């Protein structure tokens, strides 16, 4: 197994790295847009998977107990506006019959360490 070293990066750096190589997270995952403006604020990344479903990605590089709710809010926005998003990216042939997926990436979601889960 490959060993990785820990490195502190900003949320913007994390977004940029995922934008450049989303298929490292999941084979077939493709980047659509970064910091997409919604009526609920900017969502970090919007991607599409190899099954042509939209993937909402919410990223944090610090502890944020509200991340789950923020991700759900963006997911709801995209699910409600899925046809418009599909029209924005006709070359990706987004399948509007599929529900979007939610991808959360954060060092901590609940509490300050894994013992509190």
WODACOR-V695964 format. One record per residue. RES is the residue in one small letter. PHI is phi in radians with two decimals (none if undefined). Layout:
res=RES phi=PHI
res=RES phi=PHI
//
This chain:
res=x phi=none
res=x phi=-1.21
res=x phi=-1.66
res=x phi=-2.06
res=x phi=-1.83
res=x phi=-1.36
res=x phi=-2.54
res=x phi=-1.42
res=x phi=-2.36
res=x phi=-1.44
res=x phi=-1.05
res=x phi=-1.08
res=x phi=-1.12
res=x phi=-1.11
res=x phi=-1.00
res=x phi=-1.09
res=x phi=-1.15
res=x phi=-1.19
res=x phi=-1.02
res=x phi=-1.28
res=x phi=-2.58
res=x phi=-1.13
res=x phi=-1.21
res=x phi=-1.29
res=x phi=-1.40
res=x phi=-2.69
res=x phi=-0.96
res=x phi=1.54
res=x phi=-1.24
res=x phi=-2.21
res=x phi=-1.34
res=x phi=-1.96
res=x phi=-2.73
res=x phi=-2.13
res=x phi=0.93
res=x phi=-1.14
res=x phi=-1.31
res=x phi=-2.25
res=x phi=-1.21
res=x phi=-1.87
res=x phi=2.00
res=x phi=-1.45
res=x phi=-1.54
res=x phi=-1.06
res=x phi=-2.42
res=x phi=-2.07
res=x phi=-2.22
res=x phi=-2.33
res=x phi=-1.60
res=x phi=-1.24
res=x phi=-1.62
res=x phi=1.24
res=x phi=-1.63
res=x phi=-1.23
res=x phi=-2.23
res=x phi=-1.58
res=x phi=-1.98
res=x phi=-1.99
res=x phi=-2.14
res=x phi=-2.44
res=x phi=-1.98
res=x phi=-2.55
res=x phi=-1.15
res=x phi=-2.62
res=x phi=-1.17
res=x phi=-1.64
res=x phi=-1.00
res=x phi=-1.04
res=x phi=-1.15
res=x phi=-1.10
res=x phi=-1.06
res=x phi=-1.12
res=x phi=-1.08
res=x phi=-1.18
res=x phi=-1.01
res=x phi=-1.06
res=x phi=-1.06
res=x phi=-1.13
res=x phi=-1.06
res=x phi=-1.25
res=x phi=-1.98
res=x phi=-1.11
res=x phi=-1.13
res=x phi=-1.12
res=x phi=-1.13
res=x phi=-1.09
res=x phi=-1.15
res=x phi=-1.25
res=x phi=-2.31
res=x phi=-1.08
res=x phi=-1.22
res=x phi=-1.56
res=x phi=0.83
res=x phi=-1.10
res=x phi=-1.54
res=x phi=-1.26
res=x phi=-1.34
res=x phi=-1.55
res=x phi=-1.26
res=x phi=-1.11
res=x phi=-1.95
res=x phi=-2.06
res=x phi=-2.03
res=x phi=-1.99
res=x phi=-2.28
res=x phi=-2.76
res=x phi=-1.10
res=x phi=-2.43
res=x phi=-1.92
res=x phi=-2.32
res=x phi=1.32
res=x phi=-1.88
res=x phi=-2.72
res=x phi=-1.15
res=x phi=-1.15
res=x phi=-1.60
res=x phi=-1.32
//
